[in-house]
Amino acid sequence: MCPRSRARSRGFGLVEVLVACLVLAAGVTAAQRLVAARVDGLAHDAARLRAARAAEGVLTAAALATPGPGTHPGSVQGLRAETEIAGTPHPALRLVRVRVWPDDGGEPVELVEVMRVPPG
């Protein structure tokens, strides 16, 4: 057996081990960033869902007793809300637009519905 073939069969060299460690470190770093971004996305989705449910509650309250036309600021479940009511060509209908801002400071959730003005 020649000395060159014996040197090749001994195992990995230091350069190969370092390259393998670099590739492994890059993969772990990428996976960590992906998990962190997904967790942040879940928190954002939860804040928007809370705002959407609050907006649905405001719409339900407006359906029971539609306030007069105009913009009505307020809060619901600790979130900033705004209800905008406008007339329509039909005198018995109102356009109700509800905006609720999520607590993460993002864009407001907006729901729009045409409602019948309750009698009386």
PLY file of the C-alpha trace (Angstrom):
ply
format ascii 1.0
element vertex 120
property float x
property float y
property float z
element edge 119
property int vertex1
property int vertex2
end_header
0.00 0.00 0.00
1.38 3.36 -0.93
1.49 6.21 1.63
-0.88 8.42 -0.40
-3.79 5.95 -0.34
-3.35 5.44 3.41
-3.62 9.23 4.02
-6.89 9.45 2.07
-8.58 6.69 4.04
-7.97 8.21 7.47
-11.19 10.31 7.56
-12.16 13.94 7.23
-9.65 16.71 7.28
-9.95 19.93 9.23
-11.12 21.88 6.16
-13.96 19.45 5.48
-15.13 19.60 9.11
-15.06 23.40 9.08
-17.07 23.55 5.84
-19.64 21.11 7.28
-19.93 23.23 10.43
-20.44 26.38 8.33
-23.19 24.73 6.28
-24.89 23.46 9.44
-24.66 26.90 11.10
-26.18 28.57 8.03
-29.08 26.10 8.06
-29.76 26.56 11.78
-29.67 30.36 11.41
-32.12 30.26 8.51
-34.49 27.98 10.45
-34.31 30.28 13.50
-35.18 33.34 11.40
-38.09 31.49 9.80
-39.53 30.49 13.18
-39.10 34.03 14.57
-40.86 35.55 11.54
-43.74 33.07 11.85
-44.21 33.81 15.56
-44.29 37.54 14.78
-46.84 36.89 12.03
-49.06 34.94 14.44
-49.06 37.84 16.93
-50.03 40.26 14.14
-52.83 37.92 12.98
-54.16 37.62 16.54
-54.27 41.42 16.93
-56.17 41.80 13.64
-58.61 39.05 14.60
-59.32 40.80 17.91
-59.96 44.06 16.03
-62.26 42.29 13.54
-64.33 40.76 16.32
-64.59 44.14 18.02
-65.72 45.72 14.73
-68.41 43.05 14.38
-69.64 43.99 17.85
-69.85 47.66 16.87
-71.81 46.74 13.74
-74.23 44.68 15.82
-74.76 47.59 18.21
-75.34 49.93 15.26
-77.92 47.54 13.84
-79.88 47.68 17.10
-79.84 51.47 17.33
-78.33 53.22 14.32
-76.91 56.58 15.41
-77.45 59.62 13.22
-75.29 60.41 10.21
-71.72 61.50 10.89
-68.51 60.16 12.35
-68.66 58.75 15.86
-65.29 58.03 17.53
-65.09 55.67 20.46
-63.46 52.57 21.83
-64.46 48.95 22.07
-62.67 46.27 24.11
-59.86 48.74 24.75
-59.29 49.40 21.03
-59.77 52.68 19.19
-62.88 52.58 17.02
-64.65 54.90 14.62
-68.15 54.53 13.20
-69.07 56.53 10.12
-72.73 56.66 9.13
-73.89 58.11 5.84
-77.24 58.37 4.17
-78.15 56.48 1.02
-80.56 57.37 -1.78
-83.19 55.29 0.02
-84.34 57.19 3.16
-84.78 54.02 5.25
-81.19 52.80 4.68
-77.84 53.94 6.09
-74.29 53.07 5.04
-72.38 52.10 8.19
-68.57 51.92 8.05
-66.74 50.71 11.17
-62.98 50.98 11.62
-61.15 49.41 14.57
-57.41 49.80 15.02
-55.55 46.75 16.35
-53.43 47.23 19.46
-50.24 46.47 17.50
-50.64 49.83 15.71
-51.32 48.37 12.28
-53.86 49.31 9.66
-57.47 49.42 10.86
-59.91 46.60 10.27
-62.83 48.04 8.30
-66.32 46.59 7.96
-69.03 48.17 5.81
-72.71 47.34 5.83
-75.95 48.87 4.60
-78.53 48.89 7.40
-82.17 49.65 7.73
-82.92 52.53 10.07
-84.89 51.16 13.01
-88.35 52.67 13.36
-89.05 55.07 16.01
0 1
1 2
2 3
3 4
4 5
5 6
6 7
7 8
8 9
9 10
10 11
11 12
12 13
13 14
14 15
15 16
16 17
17 18
18 19
19 20
20 21
21 22
22 23
23 24
24 25
25 26
26 27
27 28
28 29
29 30
30 31
31 32
32 33
33 34
34 35
35 36
36 37
37 38
38 39
39 40
40 41
41 42
42 43
43 44
44 45
45 46
46 47
47 48
48 49
49 50
50 51
51 52
52 53
53 54
54 55
55 56
56 57
57 58
58 59
59 60
60 61
61 62
62 63
63 64
64 65
65 66
66 67
67 68
68 69
69 70
70 71
71 72
72 73
73 74
74 75
75 76
76 77
77 78
78 79
79 80
80 81
81 82
82 83
83 84
84 85
85 86
86 87
87 88
88 89
89 90
90 91
91 92
92 93
93 94
94 95
95 96
96 97
97 98
98 99
99 100
100 101
101 102
102 103
103 104
104 105
105 106
106 107
107 108
108 109
109 110
110 111
111 112
112 113
113 114
114 115
115 116
116 117
117 118
118 119
